[in-house]
Every structure is written in structure tokens, then in C-alpha cells.
Amino acid sequence: MANIRNLDPSASPLDYYGSELRRLREEAKLNQDQLGAILFCTGSLVGQIETARKVPTREFSERVDAALMTGGLFSRLVGLVLKSQLPTWFQPYAEMEARATYISTYQAQLVYGLLQTEEYARAVLGVENPDRVDEMVAARMERQRILGREQPPVLCVVLDEAVLHRQIGSPEIMRNQLAHLLTFRDHPWIQVQVLPFAAGQHSALMGSFTLLRFDDDPDLFYAPVYGGGHMTANPQVIRERSVGYARLQASALSREDSAALIARVMEERYGHQPGTAVA
């Protein structure tokens, strides 16, 4: 039996998406099962999305646009829906990250979110959010779309060597994540460096942080804290952390030596498998 739960379209982007999907499906004189067959999914899934009980994917949205000839409506809406699945405290940072021209980040424990594979992200997010992991992973993958823009931000990432050795998920997940990092070795706008254990004490012993630069707005400093995040445009903080980041980059391995270390850890710690690219 079709789910006819009423939605308030103004309640959230997810509710608006669901109400529009139902409206346009009914205008096309299709029931949920019929639309599901066209989209290569179940009618139950269509019903869950229409009633805001499940978050749509970008692939689902593109198929709906093609099936109902909406002119890209759902492909545009899904970005807002997925952003709304990010933790409330993180959403302001994600909005600024998407606008930044330059992103400089030091990560002490994990691969930066914009460079995570889907499987790695699932293992990370599933620790504390097992009931919402699908939605949160989809939101994280949506964040990464800024790297595919015609004019993407310049992204400089310094990873502590501990990130390479901390197994997140299975050895295969780690192997694929490190192989993914290697794909950026010659990328024109992305630079990945590793801060080796041999560097000893350094200017970011307080933990991970990110600096965002914009064409027309003040720079921002962001640091995660338990259960939230701290973001500021305080000029003195920006000055100190900018110098600190420059020192981190100077202490880190070069781009080429970093790639060599990543490849070595991938093979020695996680077992290189035939077909896994390391070049």
C-alpha cells in the first residue's frame, strides 16, 4: 500500500524534495511501483523518499529528472538535501569550504574529508553514527564535488604519518584509500604531503586544523573540537596559524617523497594487490 504520509514542504530540504517528487510523479500519472520500475529501484524506495524517510542519492535524482523530464530540478535539489544531512554544527564550515579559493589543512588522525574514499568515509562515520551512515557518507561525497568544478579550489594537505598507519576499516579499505591519495600526485591543484614521525615536535601538536582563503572575504581558521568545531576570522589567529602551516609544509616530505612513503606503507602494511595502482 502506498505511503501517503503528508509532508510540510517548508520543514526541510528533504521534505521539499519528497513533496515535489510525489507531486510530479502524480502529475505523470504513475504510482510508486511504476516510477520505481522506470528508475530501476523499488516502489518502496520511491515511497520512502517521498515521505522523507530516506535520503535520495545524486544518481537517483538524475534518473528522476530523466524519467519525469524535470529539467534538472532534482539534480539541483539533491545538493541541498545532502548538505542538510551534515551535522548542524558542521554546516557553516562546509558552506565556507565550498566557497574557498585556497584550502590548507593539517590532519593528525584521518585523511581529509575531501580526499576520503567512500569506503573509508563509511568506516569513519559508522563508528558513532551507525543508523545514519548512508546519509552521512552521501553528504561527505557531495562535499567532494567542489574538486571537480571548472575552477576548483587549490587544496594543500599535510597528513601526519600516523594517518597512514592507523587502520580505518579493513586492510583493503586502507589500501584503496592510500592508492586514492596517490592519484593526486600530479594533480595541478591538489598537493598531498606527509609529515614524517622523524619531524618530531612541530607547530601543530595541538591537533588538526584548516585555513580557508577567499577572493573577496577574510581568511578563516577552523579546528574540530569534540562535538563541534571552532571557526574564526580573528586576524591574529590567522597570522599565527598561517606561519605555523608554512612551517609544517617545510617540515613535511616533498610531494614526491610523500607519494613514495604512501606507496611503501600501502604495500608493506596493507599488502599490495595485483591491479591496485601505485603510480
C-alpha positions, 0 to 999 in steps of 0.5 A: 500500500502506498505511503501517503504520509503528508509532508510540510514542504517548508520543514526541510530540504528533504521534505521539499524534495519528497513533496515535489517528487510525489507531486510530479510523479502524480502529475505523470500519472504513475504510482510508486511501483511504476516510477520505481520500475522506470528508475530501476529501484523499488516502489518502496524506495520511491515511497520512502523518499517521498515521505522523507524517510530516506535520503535520495542519492545524486544518481537517483535524482538524475534518473528522476529528472530523466524519467519525469523530464524535470529539467534538472530540478532534482539534480539541483535539489539533491545538493541541498538535501545532502548538505542538510544531512551534515551535522548542524554544527558542521554546516557553516564550515562546509558552506565556507569550504565550498566557497574557498579559493585556497584550502590548507589543512593539517590532519593528525588522525584521518585523511581529509574529508575531501580526499576520503574514499567512500569506503573509508568515509563509511568506516569513519562515520559508522563508528558513532553514527551507525543508523545514519551512515548512508546519509552521512557518507552521501553528504561527505561525497557531495562535499567532494564535488567542489574538486571537480568544478571548472575552477576548483579550489587549490587544496594543500594537505599535510597528513601526519604519518600516523594517518597512514598507519592507523587502520580505518576499516579493513586492510583493503579499505586502507589500501584503496584509500592510500592508492586514492591519495596517490592519484593526486600526485600530479594533480595541478591543484591538489598537493598531498604531503606527509609529515614524517614521525622523524619531524618530531615536535612541530607547530601543530601538536595541538591537533588538526586544523584548516585555513580557508582563503577567499577572493573577496572575504577574510581568511578563516581558521577552523579546528574540530573540537569534540562535538563541534568545531571552532571557526574564526576570522580573528586576524591574529589567529590567522597570522599565527596559524598561517606561519605555523602551516608554512612551517609544517609544509617545510617540515613535511616530505616533498610531494614526491617523497610523500607519494613514495612513503604512501606507496611503501606503507600501502604495500608493506602494511596493507599488502599490495594487490595485483591491479591496485595502482601505485603510480 
